[in-house]
Every structure is written in C-alpha cells, then in structure tokens.
Amino acid sequence: MIMRRSLLFIPASKPAMLQNAEIFGADSIIFDLEDSVSVDEKDSARILLSQFLISFNLDKVEVCVRVNDLHSPFFVDDLNAMINKKVDTIVLPKANVRDVEFLDKFLLKMELERNILKTINIIPIIETCEAVNQINEIVKINRVNGLLLGGEDLTNDLEVSRTIDGWEIFYPRTKIAYACKARGIDAIDTPYINTLDEEGLILDTKKAKSLGLNAKCAIHPNQVSVINEILSPSIEEIEYASRVMIAVEKSNDKGVFSLDGKMIDKPIINKAKKVLEKAKKFGLKVGAKDEK
C-alpha cells in the first residue's frame, strides 16, 4: 500500500538531481517531463530519464513520471519511453475524465505488450475548472490512487489571482479531500511556490492538512522535511492511538467501551489503526506513553 506525505518534483533534464533523488527524503519523486523541461529539451530529457531509471534501483521512493498532457505532441513518446517495470505511477497533467480513461486503457495495453506484471497507477492533476467538476468521476477510474491539485493553472483557468490565504482554491481543496477520502486514496495538495518562505510553507501545509489533504507536492528539496513533519502523525496522536489499540485488546466488550472517560467506538478504532499504519510506514516510534 502506497502512503504519501511528500511528492518532490525533479526536472528530468537535470542529471545531478536525478542521481540524488533518494537522498532528499521525499516519499515519492515525480520526475518531470512537462513544465520544467523546455520544448527543445524534451527529447534529451526523455532519453536521460529513461537511461537513469534503467541504470538505478530506486527502492526507497515511489517512482512517478509527469508526462506531457495527452493532447501535446510529446505524450505518446513520453509513454513509450517511460512505461517499464521501474515506474510506479504516471502523473497526468490537464486531466479530465476522457483523458484518464484513455490513459488507463493505454497503460493496460503497454503492460501486456511489455510483460509488466504490476499495475502502474495514475495521479491525475486537477488544474482546470472542467476537472474540478469531474472530480467525483475521475476518482472512480481504474488505476487512480490519488488526485493532485494544480493550483497555479487552475486559478489561471478561473481567471483569479493566487493569494497567500488561498481562499481561491478552498473549494477544489475540499472537494478533492472528500472525494479521495471516500475512495481511500491520496488527496495531494498543490505546491507552495515560494521556496524561500518556510513560514508560508508551514502555514499552507497546515491549512491543507486541516482541510483533509494528506500529502503535498514540493518543488524544492528544502520543502520536503517541513511537509513530512506536518503531515506525519504527531507524537501525541501516535501515543493515543497506541493506547486505544491496547484498550481494544484488553476490552471484553467488542463494541463500545470507555478510555479516559470518553467513548471509544469503531470510527475511533479505525482512525487509531490508520495512525499506527502511517507511523510504521514513515519510520516513527510507535507505542503508548508509560502511565505513572
């Protein structure tokens, strides 16, 4: 099961960054063939990334590739070069229902032709007003295991300015969060574009978390540790979840029981399980605080 907090964009045209991909601490790396690569570098970036993925084993991170959008002249070449056993996920820009459905079928065809036994996932980027209106349909498509909000392009499509407060993306943030949580997949927040403003990143990530988004993209390695810390379960959450599960084991009542004077029922138990699963996945210490 993939669990994400941070997804770091790395330009496919930067050899030094490719070679250091695993040391930045991100849960997922999105090797980018789209926005960060100029038109005259598309072919060379594609070749460079393909050779890199063949030569290196990236065992500590999820390997994602953001291809160019389906209607660009680069889309088919991107997929032909990138679909292999090393790639876990395709990140699709300018996504809509039709394009994600097409990509789903395209990937199945290529997996069969290339004897790829695993299922390659899809993260559609929600960056148009059309896509926002189709969120509930997009999350139901095969292979989709997360939605990524593209705040900059979306506000351009909406013809409004991006602000520090982010009220202009409140609706798509919450819609993505609800749709993804209902399907049990990742709700991934838009990057914070000012890479020198750590305080702003902290506030923006906390806001995203408060709205139900569980992961966030980074556009610079210095953003990863902040995102990971905020989107990881806190020490208090882990300790409480551990105490809940200990109480479940000790309880003779399989239904509702009490802990610290509060009712513990199935939703709280399920939440505790999720907290502990995340803690273990992210290498955080799991256990209840000693009672005195």
HELIX and SHEET records of a PDB file:
HELIX    1   1 PRO A   15  GLN A   19  1                                   5    
HELIX    2   2 ALA A   21  PHE A   24  5                                   4    
HELIX    3   3 VAL A   39  GLU A   41  5                                   3    
HELIX    4   4 LYS A   42  SER A   55  1                                  14    
HELIX    5   5 PHE A   75  MET A   82  1                                   8    
HELIX    6   6 VAL A   97  GLU A  113  1                                  17    
HELIX    7   7 CYS A  129  ASN A  133  1                                   5    
HELIX    8   8 ILE A  135  ILE A  138  1                                   4    
HELIX    9   9 GLY A  151  LEU A  158  1                                   8    
HELIX   10  10 TRP A  167  ILE A  169  5                                   3    
HELIX   11  11 PHE A  170  ARG A  183  1                                  14    
HELIX   12  12 GLU A  198  SER A  210  1                                  13    
HELIX   13  13 PRO A  221  GLN A  223  5                                   3    
HELIX   14  14 VAL A  224  LEU A  231  1                                   8    
HELIX   15  15 ILE A  235  LYS A  250  1                                  16    
HELIX   16  16 LYS A  266  LYS A  281  1                                  16    
SHEET    1   A 9 SER A   6  PRO A  11  0                                        
SHEET    2   A 9 SER A  28  ASP A  32  1                                        
SHEET    3   A 9 GLU A  62  ARG A  66  1                                        
SHEET    4   A 9 THR A  89  LEU A  92  1                                        
SHEET    5   A 9 ASN A 121  ILE A 126  1                                        
SHEET    6   A 9 GLY A 146  LEU A 149  1                                        
SHEET    7   A 9 ASP A 186  ASP A 189  1                                        
SHEET    8   A 9 ALA A 215  ALA A 218  1                                        
SHEET    9   A 9 SER A   6  PRO A  11  1                                        
SHEET    1   B 2 PHE A 257  LEU A 259  0                                        
SHEET    2   B 2 LYS A 262  ILE A 264 -1                                        
END                                                                             
